[in-house]
Amino acid sequence: MMENKQEICNLLLKALQATRGGEDITALDYTNDKEVGIETVTIHYKNGYSKTQDVTSDSGTALIKDIMKGVS
């Protein structure tokens, strides 16, 4: 089964926004650059700052773990 990684990001965003540590996150944007084989998630914040996290992984749970490294 192929997981929809953007959908996982959308669902995680809602959970993060319910926390003190993630209430200022406005978006999690998943990108898959198939040419170079790199997957990233850009974490966007209310103040305009954004951070790109490498999330190249095999599973949705690994994706969540990698995003959490970028948030914390």
FIDO-355561 format. One record per residue: residue in one letter; x, y, z of N, C-alpha, C, CB in turn. Coordinates in steps of 0.02 Angstrom, whole numbers, padded with zeros to 5 digits. Last residue first. Glycine has a CB too. Example, Ala and Ser with C-alpha at 12.3 -4.5 7.8 and 13.67 -1.06 7.14 Angstrom:
// residues 2
<'S' <00642 -00112 00354> <00684 -00053 00357> <00645 00002 00394> <00704 -00030 00286>>
<'A' <00660 -00284 00390> <00615 -00225 00390> <00660 -00165 00390> <00565 -00224 00452>>
// end
This chain:
// residues 72
<'S' <00538 00993 00862> <00563 00998 00930> <00631 01029 00934> <00565 00932 00963>>
<'V' <00519 00989 00725> <00476 01032 00765> <00507 01044 00833> <00406 01001 00773>>
<'G' <00607 00896 00674> <00611 00964 00650> <00571 01013 00691> <00587 00966 00580>>
<'K' <00564 00781 00737> <00633 00804 00748> <00640 00877 00728> <00684 00759 00709>>
<'M' <00438 00769 00679> <00443 00787 00750> <00514 00809 00769> <00421 00728 00794>>
<'I' <00473 00725 00553> <00442 00791 00560> <00449 00815 00633> <00367 00789 00540>>
<'D' <00521 00597 00585> <00566 00646 00556> <00538 00717 00563> <00579 00630 00483>>
<'K' <00403 00535 00633> <00462 00542 00677> <00509 00596 00651> <00500 00475 00683>>
<'I' <00325 00538 00516> <00303 00575 00576> <00363 00586 00622> <00248 00536 00613>>
<'L' <00401 00452 00435> <00388 00520 00414> <00370 00563 00475> <00332 00523 00361>>
<'A' <00388 00332 00503> <00454 00363 00499> <00448 00436 00479> <00498 00324 00450>>
<'T' <00251 00312 00478> <00273 00323 00547> <00343 00353 00549> <00271 00257 00586>>
<'G' <00251 00293 00339> <00217 00351 00368> <00239 00365 00439> <00143 00341 00366>>
<'S' <00410 00237 00272> <00344 00228 00302> <00316 00294 00328> <00346 00176 00358>>
<'D' <00535 00262 00220> <00495 00210 00190> <00423 00208 00214> <00526 00144 00202>>
<'S' <00604 00427 00186> <00589 00368 00227> <00546 00319 00188> <00552 00389 00291>>
<'T' <00657 00585 00204> <00664 00528 00159> <00657 00464 00199> <00732 00530 00121>>
<'V' <00643 00708 00261> <00599 00654 00285> <00602 00593 00239> <00526 00679 00290>>
<'D' <00722 00852 00312> <00729 00792 00270> <00688 00736 00301> <00805 00771 00264>>
<'Q' <00636 01004 00329> <00660 00943 00363> <00664 00886 00313> <00613 00924 00422>>
<'T' <00646 01176 00328> <00639 01116 00287> <00673 01058 00322> <00670 01127 00217>>
<'K' <00550 01304 00398> <00607 01260 00407> <00594 01198 00364> <00618 01241 00482>>
<'S' <00504 01476 00404> <00492 01408 00382> <00557 01369 00387> <00463 01405 00310>>
<'Y' <00423 01619 00472> <00481 01575 00469> <00461 01507 00442> <00513 01567 00540>>
<'G' <00306 01686 00491> <00335 01688 00425> <00396 01644 00417> <00353 01758 00408>>
<'N' <00242 01668 00611> <00284 01727 00605> <00319 01733 00538> <00335 01728 00660>>
<'K' <00179 01542 00599> <00139 01604 00595> <00181 01666 00583> <00098 01612 00658>>
<'Y' <00277 01428 00498> <00256 01457 00562> <00219 01523 00551> <00316 01468 00608>>
<'H' <00296 01274 00413> <00282 01346 00409> <00254 01370 00476> <00234 01362 00351>>
<'I' <00405 01155 00361> <00364 01173 00418> <00357 01249 00418> <00396 01147 00487>>
<'T' <00417 01049 00228> <00430 01118 00249> <00379 01134 00303> <00425 01168 00189>>
<'V' <00489 00896 00208> <00430 00930 00232> <00451 00999 00254> <00395 00890 00290>>
<'T' <00558 00796 00074> <00562 00846 00126> <00493 00868 00148> <00603 00907 00103>>
<'E' <00652 00670 -00003> <00586 00692 00019> <00596 00742 00075> <00542 00631 00042>>
<'I' <00752 00633 -00142> <00748 00664 -00076> <00676 00686 -00064> <00795 00725 -00071>>
<'G' <00795 00589 -00269> <00776 00541 -00218> <00772 00569 -00148> <00823 00485 -00219>>
<'V' <00816 00668 -00377> <00874 00658 -00332> <00858 00611 -00274> <00897 00726 -00304>>
<'E' <00693 00653 -00442> <00756 00654 -00481> <00817 00641 -00437> <00763 00722 -00515>>
<'K' <00593 00666 -00348> <00609 00599 -00372> <00674 00596 -00412> <00553 00573 -00415>>
<'D' <00562 00749 -00219> <00603 00763 -00278> <00630 00696 -00303> <00662 00812 -00261>>
<'N' <00420 00779 -00139> <00460 00721 -00159> <00497 00738 -00224> <00415 00658 -00169>>
<'T' <00361 00870 -00001> <00387 00872 -00069> <00429 00810 -00082> <00429 00936 -00081>>
<'Y' <00234 00931 00106> <00275 00875 00085> <00297 00884 00013> <00237 00808 00094>>
<'D' <00211 01054 00222> <00209 01041 00150> <00259 00988 00130> <00222 01106 00110>>
<'L' <00117 01104 00347> <00169 01054 00336> <00163 01034 00263> <00162 00992 00384>>
<'A' <00072 01260 00425> <00069 01211 00370> <00128 01164 00373> <00067 01247 00302>>
<'T' <00080 01332 00543> <00024 01345 00499> <00017 01293 00443> <00030 01414 00468>>
<'I' <00119 01329 00713> <00132 01299 00648> <00070 01308 00604> <00151 01223 00655>>
<'D' <00091 01369 00841> <00109 01422 00793> <00128 01394 00724> <00166 01462 00820>>
<'E' <00069 01256 00916> <00012 01299 00902> <00027 01354 00851> <-00013 01330 00965>>
<'G' <00164 01168 00959> <00150 01171 00887> <00094 01218 00868> <00134 01104 00862>>
<'G' <00178 01171 01096> <00238 01172 01055> <00226 01180 00980> <00276 01111 01066>>
<'R' <00048 01157 01141> <00083 01221 01152> <00143 01227 01106> <00106 01227 01225>>
<'T' <-00063 01077 01021> <-00013 01077 01074> <00018 01145 01083> <00041 01024 01060>>
<'A' <-00141 01078 00911> <-00176 01070 00975> <-00128 01071 01034> <-00217 01006 00975>>
<'Q' <-00054 01074 00806> <-00086 01138 00822> <-00124 01137 00887> <-00132 01158 00766>>
<'L' <-00027 00936 00799> <00024 00983 00824> <-00006 01050 00845> <00077 00994 00770>>
<'A' <-00147 00888 00744> <-00126 00866 00811> <-00074 00914 00840> <-00097 00794 00808>>
<'K' <-00144 00952 00619> <-00200 00965 00666> <-00181 00945 00737> <-00263 00926 00643>>
<'L' <-00026 00896 00566> <-00031 00968 00577> <-00086 00983 00627> <-00045 01005 00511>>
<'L' <-00061 00763 00546> <-00014 00779 00599> <-00016 00854 00616> <00057 00760 00578>>
<'L' <-00145 00779 00434> <-00172 00753 00497> <-00127 00769 00556> <-00183 00677 00492>>
<'N' <-00053 00827 00340> <-00113 00866 00357> <-00143 00844 00423> <-00165 00859 00301>>
<'C' <00040 00721 00334> <00061 00788 00358> <00001 00830 00379> <00100 00824 00303>>
<'I' <-00042 00624 00278> <-00014 00612 00345> <00009 00679 00374> <00046 00562 00341>>
<'E' <-00062 00685 00154> <-00119 00675 00199> <-00096 00662 00271> <-00163 00616 00175>>
<'Q' <00066 00675 00103> <00039 00742 00116> <-00021 00736 00163> <00018 00777 00050>>
<'K' <00078 00535 00090> <00119 00570 00140> <00095 00642 00153> <00191 00571 00118>>
<'N' <-00014 00405 00075> <-00019 00474 00052> <00016 00517 00104> <-00094 00496 00042>>
<'E' <00068 00249 00043> <00039 00298 00089> <00038 00367 00058> <00079 00299 00155>>
<'M' <00030 00107 -00045> <00066 00171 -00048> <00031 00221 -00003> <00070 00197 -00122>>
<'M' <00042 -00060 00000> <00000 00000 00000> <00044 00062 00000> <-00048 00000 00061>>
// end
